[in-house]
Amino acid sequence: MSINTVNRPIKVLVVDDSAIVRKVFSQELSRERDIEVVGTAPDPYVARDKIVTLKPDVITLDIEMPRMDGITFLKKLMQYYPLPVIIVSSLTPKGSKLALEALSIGALEVISKPSAAYSVGDMSIQLAEKIRAVHGIRVVKKKLAPEDPVQEKPLEISSRALALTTNKLIAIGASTGGTEAIKKVITRFPPNSPGVLIVQHMPAQFTTTFSQRLDTLCEMEVKEAQDGDAILNGRVLIAPGNYHMLLKRSGARYYVQVKDGPMVHHQRPAVDVLFKSVARYAGSNALGIILTGMGSDGAAGMVAMKEAGAINIAQDEHSCVVYGMPREAVRMGAVDHVEDIDKIAARALKCITSLP
């Protein structure tokens, strides 16, 4: 991610068919000294003209609009005039599915519209953070492609090697750009891989759809975690949005605790919360992976994992959308291997099957 070196606010264009949302976003973002809403648009046709004249740095885009839906507009934008885009979506199954499709097309972040369960204050803080996170990211032009192109086949690991990993587990943390990165990693894991725990910064409801989508693509079972779920070979558990997920242990059995609690690094779920619990209860039986994302969430937890004997892998700068979280983990000396996203699965399986 490149940094804004010029002393001017980040220019934002708000595209939403709701006049109330346009007003709320404009009012809330105007409180931020480094952000300026340069315009609003009720639909993609108006947005198209304003993009040309106002040249925004970042766009917030509703995906359910009349005249032209946000997905169609996003595809055109990524082909002809790529810009950092934050998707604004309703907390509905349809909204969640469309938001994930938008992320696969090229949108960088997703945020839910304010609702009774999601205050305007919380939304505005997270929206401002996401605008800062995506600003300066160079978005490349994309050709139209199927939503889920044919995946590479899972890696082949001997049954004997995997049979020795029944007390092992893999913990993964990610943020901006993480949905696609996570997909690339876990679709390469064979069906009898060690249990996997994932924290992806994502609002409530969206993690349900994300889990269901991955379950259709992976050889492993993928589900949104519920309190008390057992960690088993062949199972991936994803932390539900707006809840922390922690590893717990009862005798030889690993399970997860899903709980409320204060935000950590402005996030819930937070990667540090998961990683620190993995350090405490799994120690040298764990492998940590930190993927693309802004900030430092996960770095301190990864240090704790390394001190407890775990092996840690970080995504390299070249393949990251935002090289923030991996950079901090590397800087703090928590990482054993730095790999391109396409090589992380192979490295992880090699490491986990070599653990005593």
N, C-alpha and C positions, 0 to 999 in steps of 0.2 A: 504494500500500500504506500503510495506517495503521500507526503505530508503537505498541507497547505502552508506555503511559505510566504504568500503575499498577505498583506494586512487588510483583508476584506472579508466580510461575512460569506458564509456558504449560501449560495443562491438556491432556493427551493421552489419548485412548482408543485402545487397540490391539485391533483386530479381526482375529483369525486363528484358524483351526481347529487349528493346531499349538501344542501346549502348550510345546514347546521354543522356538518363535519368540516366543511371548508372554513367556516367561521371559527370553530373551536381550534382547529389546527393552526390557523393564522394567528389567533390570539395567544395561544400557548407558546408557539415557537417565537413569537415576537419578544418574549421575555428573555430569550437567549441572545447574548450580545454577539455571538459568533455565527448566528443563523438569521437569514432574511428570507421571508416568503415574498418572492418577487412577483408572484401571480397565482391565480387559481383558475381551474377549468372544470365545467360541469360534465364534459364528455371528451373522448379522444379527438374529435374533430377540432374543437376549440384548443385542446392541448397541443395538437400538431402545430398550429400557427404560433402559439405562444412559445413553444420550444425554439422555433426558428428566431423569433424576435427577442426573447428574453435570455436565451442561452443559459438555462439553469444548470447547476452543478449536480443536483439530485432531484429525483421526482418521487413523490408519494402517489401511488396508483391504486385506486379502487378497482376490483376485478369484476364486480357485478354492476354494469351500467347499461343504460339504453343506447340505441343507435349503433354503437360498436362496443363489444365487451372488452374488458381489460386484457384478457389473454390474447385476443386477436391483435389488439393494439401493441401489446408487448412484443409479440413476434415480429411485427413490422418495425418497431423501434430497434430491436436487436439486430435486424438485418440492415437497416439504412442509417440509423442515428443512435448508436448504442450509448446509453448513459446509466449511471448507477440508479437503480430503481428499488424502492421499498414498497412492498405490497401491503395494502390495507384491506383486511378481510373481516367478514362477520364470523362470529363463533358458531357456525353451523357446519354440518357434515359437508354440504356442497361448497361452502366457503373454504373449508380446510383443504378439500381436494383440489380446488382451483388454485389455492395458494401454493401447494406443493408442485402443481404443474408449472406455475409461474417461476418457481425457484429452479426447476429443471430447464426452463427456457433461457434463463439468464438474470432474473431478479436476484438481488443479493440478500435481502432481509424480508421478514414478514412481521407485521404487527396487527393486533386485533383492534377493531373499533371499540370505542368506549361503550360500556354497558353497565348494568347494575352491579355486575360482579367485577368490573374492571374500571376503576376510577379514572377520571380525566387527569388527575394529578400524576398517577402512576404511568398512564399512557404517555403523557407529555414528556416525562423524564426519559422513558425508554425510547420514544421516538427521536428525541434530540440526540441521545447516545448513538442510535442507529444511523442517523444522518451523519454524525461525525465519523462513524466507523466506515461508512461506504464512500464518503467524500474522498476524492483523489484516486479511487480504484480505477484502473484502466480497464474498461469493459470492451471486449473485442466483439466484432461483428460475428453473428452466428447464422449459419444456414439452417433452414427448417429441417427438423429431424423428428423421428417418432419420439413420443414422450419417454418411452423406456426402450431404447435400442437393445439389440441382443447383447446379453452380458457375456463376459468371458466365463468359461466353465470354472467351477470351484477347483482349487488346487488339490492335488492328490497327495495325501499323507498316509503312510502305512497305518493299518488298523492297530498294529502292535504299539506304534509310537503314540497314537492318540489314546490307547487304552491306559497308558501310564499317566494321563493328564486329568484323571477324574477328580483330583483335589486341587486343580489349577483353575484360574479364571483370568479373563481379559477385561480391563476397564478402559473405556474410550470417552474422551471429552472433546467437544467441538462447539463452534459458534458460527459466525458469518461464513457462508460457503460450505457449512458442514453437512447439510443434507445429502449433497451429491458425493462429498468425500466419504461419508459413512457408507453410502451405498456401494462405492467402489471397493471398500475394504471388506465389508461383511458378505457381499455376494461371492467373494473368492473363498470363504471359509467352507470346508466340507461339512456334511450334516452331523458328524460326531465330534465337532470341535469343542474345546472347553467352553463353559458358559461365558457369556459376554454381557457386560453392564455398560449402558451408554447414557451419557448426559449430553443432550443437544439443546442449546439455548433456543427455546421455542415457546410460544404462548400455550396456555391451556387449550384443549380440544385438538390443536394441530398435531400434537404428539400421537393422539389416537389414530388419526388418518395416516400419519407418517409410519407408524408401526404396522398398520394393515397393509400399506403399500409395499413395505420391505418384506413382509411375510410372503407376498406373492412372488417376490424376486429371488429369495434366498433359499438355500438348501436347509439352513437352520430354521427352527421355529422362532418367529419374532413376535413379541407382544409388548403392549404397554404394561409397565410394572404395576402390580397391586401389592399392598402391604402384606408381607408374609410369603411372597412368591419364592419358591426354592430356586437356587441356581444350579442348573443341570447341564451336563454335556449336551450340545445340540440346541440350546435355548439362548435367545438374545432378549434381554429385558431393557426397555427404554424408559427413562424417568418421565413421568407424566408432567406436562406443563403446569407450572405454579406450585410444584411440590418438590422437595429435596428427596433424593434417594440415597440411602446408606447401606453398606454391607454390614450384615450381622452374622454371628456364628453361634450355633448350638451344638456342642460336641463336634462331630465331624461334618455337620450339615451347615452349608452356607444358605442364607436367605437374605431378602432385602427388607428394609424398613422404609416406607413411604410416609413422609410427614411434612407438616407445615413448619414454619420457622422464618426468621428474618432473612431478607435477601443477603447474599454474599456476592460482592463485586456487582451489585445491582441486579443479580440474577437469582431466580428460583425456578428450576433447579440450578445448582451451581456445581461445577466440576470439582472444585476444591473439597466440597462436602463429601462427594463420593470418594475421591482419591484418598483423603485422609482416613476415611473409614476402611478402605481397602488396605492401606498401610497397617492399620491397627489389627485387623482381623485375618488378613490373608498373608501379609508379609512377603516372604520369598516365594510363595505359591502364586503370585500375581504378575501380570504383565500390563503395563500402562501404555496407552497410545494417546497422544495429544495432536489434534488436527487443527485446521485453519480456524481463525477467529481473532477478534479484537481483544486487547487488554491482556490481563495476566491471570485470569481464572484458570486454575489447574496447575500452575507452576509450583506453588507452595505445596500442594498436595502431592505432586510428582516428586518433589524433594523428599517428602516423608516416605513415599513408596520406595524410593531408591535407598534411603537410610534403613528401611526395613528389609531390604534384600531383593526387591522387585527389579525386573528389567524394564526399561522405558524406551519408547520409540516416539520420535517427533516427525511430523511432516516437514519436508524441506521448503525453503522460501519460494523456489520456482513454481511449485505446484499448488501453493496456498493462494486462496483469494485474498486473505489478510494474514500476513505473517506476524501476528501479535502474540497469541498464546504460545505457539511453539517457540518463538524467539525467547520469550521470558523463561520458559522451562530450560532451554539450552543455556541461556545466560546464567542461570542459577546452578548449573552443573548437574541437573537432574536427569539428563538424557544420555542413553547409551548408544543409540543408533538414530541417525537422521536419514530419512528415505523419501524418495518421490512417492506420491500417493499410489501409483500403480505397483509399487514394490513393497508397500507396507504389509499387506496380508501375508506374503511369502516370508518376510522377515519375522513377523509375529509368530507364525506357525513354527518356524525353525527355532525361534527362541523358546517358545512355550513347551515344545516337545523335548528341549534339551535341559529343562529345569529338573533338578533332582527330586 
